[in-house]
Amino acid sequence: MALNTNKELKLYYSISEVAEMFDVNESLLRFWEKEFPQIKPRKTSGGTRQYRKEDIETIKLIYHLVKEKGMTLPGARQKLKDNKENTIRNFEIVEHLKSIKEELLAMKKELDEI
């Protein structure tokens, strides 16, 4: 679920790019947009969604709560509504610990090869 760093400098992302980032269907993103008022992509006159970095960060948090932690949509919605700052902080800690674990596993693999 890592964001594609080649696209970090873009201001807007299409729904297909965002769906690819999280390996989900575009229909799921449209559904979450209805379920979570925090996701507000800009829409062009033709109705094309344009996601900002803030939208993607919110989707990343929702993905974590729903897909990784197994929360229900109402549970995730309430968690974001009641205490978004704590939820974000906890999510960032979990993400940081995951990256440390990956680094340690890579080091272990290198040591095992020596």
C-alpha positions in Angstrom: 0.0 0.0 0.0 2.9 2.3 -0.5 2.2 5.5 -2.4 4.0 5.7 -5.8 6.9 8.1 -5.1 7.1 9.1 -8.8 3.8 10.8 -8.4 4.5 12.6 -5.1 4.8 16.0 -6.8 1.4 15.8 -8.5 -1.4 18.0 -7.3 -4.3 15.8 -8.4 -4.7 12.1 -9.0 -7.3 10.3 -11.1 -9.6 7.7 -9.5 -7.8 5.0 -11.4 -4.4 6.1 -10.0 -5.8 6.1 -6.5 -7.4 2.7 -6.9 -4.1 1.4 -8.1 -2.2 2.8 -5.1 -4.4 0.8 -2.8 -5.1 -2.2 -5.0 -8.9 -1.6 -4.8 -11.6 -1.1 -7.4 -12.7 2.4 -8.4 -16.2 1.5 -7.3 -15.0 1.0 -3.7 -13.5 4.5 -3.8 -16.8 6.0 -5.0 -18.6 4.1 -2.3 -16.3 5.3 0.4 -16.7 8.8 -0.9 -20.4 8.5 -0.1 -19.8 6.8 3.3 -17.0 9.2 4.5 -17.6 12.9 4.3 -13.9 13.5 4.8 -13.2 12.3 1.2 -14.0 15.2 -1.1 -12.3 14.9 -4.4 -12.6 17.8 -6.7 -14.8 17.1 -9.8 -14.2 18.6 -13.2 -17.1 20.0 -15.2 -17.2 16.6 -16.9 -17.5 14.8 -13.5 -14.0 13.4 -13.4 -12.7 13.0 -9.8 -9.4 14.6 -8.9 -8.0 13.5 -5.6 -5.6 15.7 -3.6 -2.9 14.4 -1.3 -5.2 15.1 1.7 -7.9 12.9 0.1 -5.3 10.1 -0.4 -4.1 10.4 3.2 -7.7 10.0 4.4 -8.3 7.0 2.1 -5.1 5.5 3.4 -6.4 5.9 7.0 -9.8 4.4 6.1 -8.1 1.6 4.3 -6.1 0.8 7.4 -9.1 0.9 9.7 -11.4 -1.1 7.4 -9.1 -3.5 5.4 -6.2 -4.0 7.9 -7.9 -3.7 11.3 -11.2 -5.1 10.1 -13.4 -2.3 11.4 -16.9 -1.9 10.1 -17.7 1.2 8.0 -19.8 2.7 10.8 -17.1 2.0 13.3 -14.4 3.6 11.1 -16.6 6.6 10.4 -17.3 7.1 14.1 -13.6 6.7 14.9 -12.7 9.4 12.4 -15.5 11.7 13.6 -14.8 11.3 17.3 -11.0 11.4 17.5 -9.3 11.8 14.1 -6.1 13.2 15.5 -5.5 10.2 17.8 -6.5 7.8 15.0 -4.0 9.4 12.7 -1.3 9.4 15.3 -1.8 5.7 16.1 -1.9 4.9 12.4 1.4 6.7 11.9 3.0 4.8 14.7 1.8 1.5 13.2 3.2 2.5 9.8 6.5 3.5 11.3 6.7 0.2 13.2 6.0 -1.7 10.0 8.8 0.0 8.2 11.2 -0.7 11.1 10.2 -4.4 10.9 10.8 -4.5 7.2 14.2 -3.0 7.6 15.1 -5.5 10.4 13.9 -8.4 8.3 16.1 -7.2 5.4 19.1 -6.8 7.7 18.4 -10.3 9.1 18.3 -11.7 5.5 21.6 -10.1 4.7 23.2 -11.4 7.9 21.9 -14.9 7.2 23.6 -14.8 3.8 26.9 -14.0 5.3 
